[in-house]
Amino acid sequence: MDDLLVCNGVEKKYWNNVILKNISFSLGKGKFLLICGPNGAGKSTLLNLLSGLTKPDQGEITIFNKHLPESNATSCLWDSSSLHEDYSGIKNLRYFYSIAGLPLSEFENKAKNLLNYFQLRDSQHKTVRNYSKGMRRKLSLCRVLITAKDFLLIDEPADGLDNFSKKTFVEKLAELKEQGVGGIIVTHHASLYKNIADELIVLNSGKIIFHDSIENINQQSDFSNKIIIASVNNPGVANESIKVLPGVLTTHVTKRAV
């Protein structure tokens, strides 16, 4: 199977601080990867690199064999700040849809569907300036979903959402996955995406300390009650990362292992 994304030996420094070190992984088309880790692990920096917003100091990133920022296959969601405050909800969606180069003939049906799903139909003509934080977040999710092409980069999509909207968002991601869309989701709520995720990476202090398929994780959970990660430089910090893994109920920290 051809890889949609390849990240090979990527490193990033800011001044003398090493933020990411030797990050390497690949992701197939239509696959979803979860990235977990404590604050300061390098997750946001990695997303900035994957989106082409900044360049790695070493290594390379390709999407569909194109080096960033040449690739135009990515739809990104960081937070709600990219929305136009003085535009209405529907005008925001139309604007981002048009600059994504997607066929305008399909916009109305897609927008209507998403606004209904996220319960924004009655407020679609209000300016975003008058939206609550939760409404802004839901509109941002509509934006990334309606402009989805081949690959999504999403940072903490569940933040600020009620349980119904979280469920709705995961259902929409599942629909996109059936259409061949894949992506990377940075989250502290890995279990929310257990039915659509294919792989999981845990970052800690700028390094990948855990990377496996969800299938393998589930198999280990079925046949063994313990997974030991040894030779950890900072077990306390690693513990915070491991606790977010799907299926983890409890963790125990020793001097050099979790």
C-alpha positions as CSV (number, residue, x, y, z in Angstrom):
1,M,0.0,0.0,0.0
2,D,1.4,3.4,-0.9
3,D,2.1,5.7,2.0
4,L,0.1,9.0,2.1
5,L,2.6,10.6,4.5
6,V,6.2,9.9,5.2
7,C,8.1,11.7,8.0
8,N,11.8,10.7,7.9
9,G,14.4,11.7,10.5
10,V,12.7,15.0,11.3
11,E,14.3,17.3,13.9
12,K,13.4,20.8,15.0
13,K,15.2,23.3,17.3
14,Y,14.2,26.7,18.5
15,W,17.4,28.5,19.5
16,N,19.3,25.9,21.4
17,N,16.3,23.9,22.5
18,V,15.7,20.6,20.8
19,I,11.9,20.4,20.4
20,L,11.7,17.3,18.1
21,K,14.4,14.6,17.6
22,N,14.6,11.9,15.0
23,I,10.9,11.7,14.3
24,S,10.2,9.0,11.7
25,F,6.9,7.3,10.8
26,S,4.7,6.8,7.8
27,L,0.9,6.6,7.3
28,G,-1.1,4.9,4.6
29,K,-3.9,6.4,2.6
30,G,-7.2,6.4,4.5
31,K,-5.5,5.6,7.8
32,F,-5.9,7.7,11.0
33,L,-3.0,8.2,13.5
34,L,-3.5,9.4,17.0
35,I,-0.7,11.4,18.6
36,C,-0.7,11.7,22.4
37,G,1.7,13.1,25.0
38,P,2.0,15.6,27.8
39,N,2.1,19.3,27.4
40,G,5.5,20.3,25.9
41,A,6.1,17.0,24.3
42,G,6.4,18.6,20.8
43,K,2.9,17.7,19.5
44,S,2.0,21.2,18.2
45,T,5.5,21.7,16.7
46,L,5.1,18.4,14.8
47,L,1.7,19.5,13.5
48,N,3.2,22.8,12.3
49,L,5.9,20.9,10.4
50,L,3.4,18.4,8.9
51,S,1.2,21.3,7.7
52,G,4.1,23.2,6.1
53,L,3.8,26.2,8.4
54,T,7.4,25.7,9.4
55,K,10.3,23.7,8.1
56,P,12.3,21.0,9.8
57,D,16.0,21.6,10.6
58,Q,16.8,18.1,9.5
59,G,14.9,15.3,7.8
60,E,12.0,15.5,5.3
61,I,8.3,15.2,5.1
62,T,6.3,14.2,2.1
63,I,2.6,13.9,1.4
64,F,1.8,11.9,-1.7
65,N,5.5,12.0,-2.6
66,K,5.5,15.8,-2.6
67,H,7.6,17.8,-0.3
68,L,5.8,20.4,1.8
69,P,4.5,23.0,1.1
70,E,4.0,21.7,-2.4
71,S,1.2,19.3,-1.4
72,N,-2.3,20.7,-1.4
73,A,-3.9,17.6,0.1
74,T,-4.2,18.7,3.7
75,S,-7.1,20.2,5.6
76,C,-6.0,21.6,9.0
77,L,-7.7,22.5,12.3
78,W,-5.7,24.1,15.1
79,D,-8.3,26.3,16.9
80,S,-11.2,28.6,16.2
81,S,-8.9,31.6,15.5
82,S,-8.9,31.0,11.7
83,L,-12.6,31.9,11.5
84,H,-13.6,35.3,10.2
85,E,-15.3,37.1,13.0
86,D,-17.4,39.4,10.8
87,Y,-18.6,36.7,8.5
88,S,-21.6,34.6,9.3
89,G,-21.3,30.9,9.9
90,I,-22.4,29.9,6.4
91,K,-20.2,32.6,4.8
92,N,-17.2,31.2,6.7
93,L,-17.8,27.8,5.3
94,R,-18.4,29.1,1.8
95,Y,-15.2,31.1,2.0
96,F,-12.9,28.2,3.1
97,Y,-14.6,25.9,0.7
98,S,-14.0,28.1,-2.3
99,I,-10.3,28.7,-1.4
100,A,-9.8,24.9,-1.1
101,G,-10.7,24.7,-4.8
102,L,-13.6,22.4,-4.3
103,P,-16.7,22.3,-6.7
104,L,-19.1,24.9,-5.5
105,S,-22.0,22.9,-7.0
106,E,-21.6,20.5,-4.0
107,F,-21.3,23.2,-1.3
108,E,-25.0,23.7,-0.4
109,N,-25.8,20.1,0.3
110,K,-22.5,19.5,2.3
111,A,-23.0,22.7,4.3
112,K,-26.6,21.9,5.1
113,N,-25.7,18.4,6.2
114,L,-22.9,19.5,8.6
115,L,-24.8,22.5,10.0
116,N,-27.7,20.2,10.8
117,Y,-25.5,17.5,12.4
118,F,-23.7,20.0,14.6
119,Q,-26.9,21.9,15.5
120,L,-25.8,25.2,13.9
121,R,-28.6,25.5,11.3
122,D,-30.5,28.2,13.3
123,S,-27.4,30.3,13.8
124,Q,-25.8,29.9,10.4
125,H,-26.6,33.5,9.4
126,K,-25.3,35.1,12.6
127,T,-21.8,36.6,12.6
128,V,-19.2,34.4,14.3
129,R,-18.4,37.3,16.6
130,N,-21.7,36.5,18.4
131,Y,-21.0,32.7,18.6
132,S,-20.2,31.1,21.9
133,K,-16.9,29.2,22.3
134,G,-18.7,25.9,21.8
135,M,-20.4,27.2,18.6
136,R,-17.1,28.4,17.2
137,R,-15.5,25.1,17.8
138,K,-18.4,23.3,16.1
139,L,-18.2,25.7,13.1
140,S,-14.4,25.1,13.0
141,L,-15.1,21.3,12.8
142,C,-17.6,21.9,10.0
143,R,-14.9,23.9,8.2
144,V,-12.3,21.2,8.4
145,L,-14.8,18.5,7.4
146,I,-16.3,20.3,4.5
147,T,-12.8,21.1,3.0
148,A,-11.5,17.6,3.6
149,K,-9.6,16.2,0.6
150,D,-7.2,13.4,1.3
151,F,-5.6,14.2,4.6
152,L,-6.6,15.9,7.9
153,L,-4.4,17.5,10.6
154,I,-6.5,18.2,13.7
155,D,-5.3,19.4,17.1
156,E,-7.5,18.5,20.1
157,P,-10.8,18.5,18.2
158,A,-12.9,17.5,21.2
159,D,-11.9,20.6,23.3
160,G,-15.0,22.7,24.1
161,L,-17.5,20.2,22.7
162,D,-20.4,18.7,24.4
163,N,-20.8,14.9,24.3
164,F,-23.3,14.9,21.4
165,S,-20.9,17.0,19.2
166,K,-18.0,14.7,20.1
167,K,-20.0,11.7,18.9
168,T,-21.1,13.6,15.8
169,F,-17.6,14.5,14.9
170,V,-16.3,11.0,15.2
171,E,-19.2,9.7,13.1
172,K,-18.3,12.2,10.4
173,L,-14.6,11.2,10.5
174,A,-15.7,7.6,10.0
175,E,-17.7,8.6,6.9
176,L,-14.6,10.4,5.5
177,K,-12.5,7.3,6.3
178,E,-14.8,5.2,4.2
179,Q,-14.2,7.6,1.3
180,G,-10.4,7.2,1.6
181,V,-9.6,10.2,3.8
182,G,-7.0,9.8,6.5
183,G,-5.3,12.0,9.0
184,I,-3.5,12.8,12.2
185,I,-5.3,13.7,15.4
186,V,-3.5,15.2,18.4
187,T,-5.5,14.4,21.5
188,H,-5.6,13.7,25.2
189,H,-8.7,11.6,24.6
190,A,-7.5,8.6,22.6
191,S,-10.4,6.4,23.6
192,L,-12.8,8.7,21.8
193,Y,-11.3,7.7,18.4
194,K,-10.8,4.0,19.2
195,N,-13.2,2.9,16.4
196,I,-11.5,4.8,13.6
197,A,-7.8,5.0,14.7
198,D,-5.3,2.7,13.0
199,E,-2.1,3.7,14.8
200,L,-1.0,5.5,18.0
201,I,2.1,7.5,18.7
202,V,3.1,8.8,22.2
203,L,5.5,11.7,22.2
204,N,7.6,12.6,25.2
205,S,10.3,15.3,25.4
206,G,10.4,15.5,21.6
207,K,10.8,11.8,21.0
208,I,8.6,9.0,20.0
209,I,8.5,6.7,23.0
210,F,5.7,4.4,21.8
211,H,4.3,3.6,18.3
212,D,2.1,0.7,17.4
213,S,-1.0,-0.2,15.6
214,I,-4.3,-0.1,17.4
215,E,-4.8,-3.7,16.4
216,N,-1.6,-4.8,18.2
217,I,-2.5,-2.7,21.2
218,N,-5.9,-4.4,21.4
219,Q,-4.4,-7.8,21.0
220,Q,-2.0,-7.2,23.9
221,S,-4.9,-5.9,25.9
222,D,-6.8,-9.2,25.2
223,F,-4.0,-11.6,26.1
224,S,-1.9,-9.8,28.7
225,N,-2.8,-7.4,31.4
226,K,0.6,-5.7,31.4
227,I,2.6,-3.7,28.9
228,I,6.0,-2.6,30.2
229,I,7.9,0.3,28.7
230,A,11.4,0.2,30.1
231,S,14.5,2.4,29.9
232,V,12.5,5.6,30.3
233,N,14.5,8.7,31.1
234,N,11.7,10.3,33.0
235,P,9.1,7.7,34.1
236,G,6.9,10.3,35.7
237,V,6.4,12.3,32.5
238,A,6.2,9.1,30.4
239,N,3.5,7.9,32.8
240,E,1.3,10.9,31.9
241,S,1.6,10.0,28.2
242,I,0.9,6.3,28.7
243,K,-2.2,6.9,30.8
244,V,-4.0,8.3,27.7
245,L,-3.5,5.1,25.7
246,P,-6.8,3.3,24.8
247,G,-7.5,0.4,27.2
248,V,-5.1,1.6,29.9
249,L,-6.9,1.5,33.3
250,T,-4.0,1.9,35.7
251,T,-0.3,2.6,35.5
252,H,2.6,2.0,37.9
253,V,5.9,3.9,37.9
254,T,9.3,2.5,38.9
255,K,12.7,4.0,38.7
256,R,13.3,3.2,35.0
257,A,9.9,1.8,33.7
258,V,6.2,2.3,33.5
